[in-house]
Amino acid sequence: MRGYLESDTAFYVAVGGFITALFVLGLGTFAVTNPESLRGTEIVGFVAGFGLFMAVYFISILVHRLEDGFDVE
């Protein structure tokens, strides 16, 4: 595991995965403790905004790899 996280790109991907897992866990906890709050359109915007944020995050990782000259596979 340590060898995998020695590169910057692998570390950023691991952090992105951790943040996504934390978001899903928090959203699941919120859904269990306060299910009546999930009926509105606010939650759709919240999830869509987070999804857009994470998409830009992972696209920036891809651009970082392209700048360094790595093959994208």
C-alpha positions, -999 to 999 in steps of 0.1 A, spaced: 0 0 0 28 24 9 44 19 -25 11 28 -42 7 60 -23 43 72 -30 32 90 -62 12 123 -60 -15 111 -83 -22 79 -63 -24 99 -31 -49 124 -47 -70 95 -60 -70 79 -25 -80 112 -9 -108 116 -34 -121 81 -27 -120 87 10 -139 120 7 -165 103 -15 -169 75 10 -172 99 38 -199 119 19 -219 87 12 -216 76 49 -227 110 61 -256 111 37 -267 76 47 -265 86 84 -285 117 77 -311 96 58 -315 72 87 -317 99 114 -338 125 96 -356 108 66 -383 135 63 -357 160 53 -349 141 21 -382 147 4 -373 181 -10 -353 191 -40 -325 205 -18 -309 171 -14 -309 166 -52 -290 198 -56 -266 190 -27 -257 156 -42 -255 170 -77 -232 197 -65 -210 173 -47 -209 151 -77 -199 180 -99 -172 190 -74 -158 154 -74 -159 152 -112 -138 184 -115 -115 170 -88 -108 138 -107 -106 156 -141 -79 178 -125 -60 147 -115 -62 135 -151 -49 168 -164 -21 167 -138 -11 132 -151 -12 145 -187 10 175 -178 36 151 -163 37 130 -195 21 99 -180 2 75 -202 -35 76 -194 -48 40 -193 
